[in-house]
């Protein structure tokens, strides 16, 4: 009976669920800030500094809860200082709970060269990503 309770209330599974919920919330907040930035400047920023202040858009840009301990850090990719698109990358513990893991996986040759080696399995795309953007993305690494 005790092992059955442990399986139902597995603390590692529960902790991973909580971290995944935090990651999803982080991405919603970051996307909202990026959209506000875009509305102010008519382009997305070339880089983001996760864990740092980004006033007036965010007090602090969130970073993955496992970044320091396990190296599961968020990533950001845009093509220039005047980018019309961007992609946020993350690592979800239980990807089956996510409706669309990464829209770029649905497009041919549209993943960064280090997407798999960095362990990314989730992304959010802002703006229009077509063939020329995929060409740029697939020849670059996520920082």
C-alpha positions as CSV (number, residue, x, y, z in Angstrom):
1,X,0.0,0.0,0.0
2,X,2.8,2.4,0.8
3,X,4.4,1.9,-2.6
4,X,1.1,2.6,-4.3
5,X,0.8,6.0,-2.4
6,X,4.4,6.8,-3.4
7,X,3.6,6.1,-7.1
8,X,0.5,8.3,-7.0
9,X,2.2,11.1,-5.1
10,X,5.7,10.7,-6.6
11,X,7.5,13.9,-5.3
12,X,9.8,14.1,-8.3
13,X,6.9,14.0,-10.7
14,X,5.0,16.6,-8.7
15,X,8.1,18.9,-8.6
16,X,8.6,18.5,-12.4
17,X,4.9,19.4,-13.0
18,X,5.3,22.6,-10.8
19,X,8.5,23.6,-12.7
20,X,6.8,23.0,-16.1
21,X,3.9,25.2,-15.0
22,X,6.5,27.9,-14.0
23,X,8.2,27.6,-17.4
24,X,4.9,28.1,-19.2
25,X,4.1,31.1,-17.0
26,X,7.6,32.5,-17.6
27,X,7.1,32.2,-21.4
28,X,3.7,33.9,-21.3
29,X,5.3,36.8,-19.4
30,X,8.3,37.0,-21.7
31,X,6.1,36.9,-24.8
32,X,3.9,39.7,-23.4
33,X,7.0,41.8,-22.7
34,X,8.3,41.1,-26.2
35,X,5.0,42.1,-27.8
36,X,5.0,45.3,-25.8
37,X,8.6,46.0,-26.9
38,X,7.6,45.3,-30.5
39,X,4.6,47.7,-30.3
40,X,7.0,50.4,-28.9
41,X,9.8,49.9,-31.5
42,X,8.3,48.0,-34.4
43,X,10.8,45.2,-34.1
44,X,11.9,42.6,-31.6
45,X,15.2,42.9,-29.6
46,X,18.2,41.1,-31.0
47,X,19.0,39.5,-27.6
48,X,17.5,38.9,-24.2
49,X,19.4,38.7,-20.9
50,X,17.6,36.1,-18.9
51,X,17.7,36.8,-15.2
52,X,18.4,40.5,-15.7
53,X,16.3,43.6,-15.4
54,X,14.6,44.8,-18.6
55,X,12.8,47.9,-17.4
56,X,10.2,49.1,-18.4
57,X,9.2,45.7,-19.9
58,X,10.0,43.4,-17.0
59,X,11.5,43.9,-13.5
60,X,13.5,40.8,-14.2
61,X,13.4,38.4,-17.3
62,X,12.7,35.0,-15.8
63,X,15.1,32.1,-16.2
64,X,14.4,28.4,-16.1
65,X,14.2,27.2,-12.5
66,X,16.8,24.5,-13.3
67,X,19.2,26.8,-15.2
68,X,21.9,27.1,-12.5
69,X,21.7,23.6,-11.1
70,X,21.1,21.5,-14.3
71,X,21.9,23.9,-17.2
72,X,18.3,23.8,-18.5
73,X,18.4,27.5,-19.4
74,X,16.0,29.4,-21.7
75,X,17.2,30.4,-25.1
76,X,16.3,33.3,-27.4
77,X,17.0,33.7,-31.1
78,X,16.3,36.7,-33.4
79,X,18.1,37.6,-36.6
80,X,19.1,41.2,-36.0
81,X,18.6,44.4,-34.0
82,X,15.5,45.1,-36.2
83,X,14.0,41.6,-36.2
84,X,10.5,41.0,-37.2
85,X,10.4,37.6,-35.5
86,X,11.9,35.8,-32.5
87,X,11.9,32.3,-30.9
88,X,12.1,31.5,-27.2
89,X,13.4,28.0,-26.4
90,X,13.0,25.9,-23.3
91,X,13.1,22.4,-21.9
92,X,9.9,21.0,-20.6
93,X,10.1,17.9,-18.3
94,X,6.9,16.3,-19.5
95,X,6.4,17.4,-23.1
96,X,3.2,15.3,-23.4
97,X,1.4,18.0,-21.4
98,X,2.2,20.6,-24.1
99,X,-0.2,20.9,-27.1
100,X,2.6,22.0,-29.5
101,X,6.1,21.3,-28.4
102,X,7.8,23.6,-30.9
103,X,6.1,24.9,-34.1
104,X,9.5,24.9,-35.8
105,X,9.6,21.1,-35.7
106,X,6.7,21.1,-38.2
107,X,8.8,23.0,-40.7
108,X,11.5,21.4,-42.8
109,X,15.1,22.4,-41.7
110,X,13.9,25.1,-39.2
111,X,15.6,24.1,-36.0
112,X,18.9,25.6,-34.7
113,X,21.9,23.4,-35.1
114,X,22.2,22.9,-31.3
115,X,18.5,22.4,-30.6
116,X,18.8,18.7,-29.8
117,X,22.2,18.8,-28.2
118,X,21.1,21.5,-25.8
119,X,18.0,19.4,-24.9
120,X,15.4,21.9,-26.1
121,X,12.0,20.4,-26.8
122,X,9.7,23.5,-26.6
123,X,9.6,26.9,-28.3
124,X,7.3,29.9,-28.8
125,X,7.6,31.8,-32.1
126,X,6.6,35.5,-32.4
127,X,6.3,37.1,-35.8
128,X,6.3,35.4,-39.2
129,X,8.8,32.6,-39.7
130,X,9.1,31.5,-43.4
131,X,11.7,29.9,-45.5
132,X,14.3,32.6,-45.3
133,X,13.9,32.8,-41.5
134,X,14.2,29.0,-41.3
135,X,17.4,29.2,-43.2
136,X,18.8,31.7,-40.7
137,X,17.6,29.7,-37.7
138,X,18.9,26.3,-39.0
139,X,22.4,27.7,-39.5
140,X,22.7,29.3,-36.0
141,X,22.9,28.1,-32.5
142,X,20.7,29.1,-29.6
143,X,22.9,31.0,-27.1
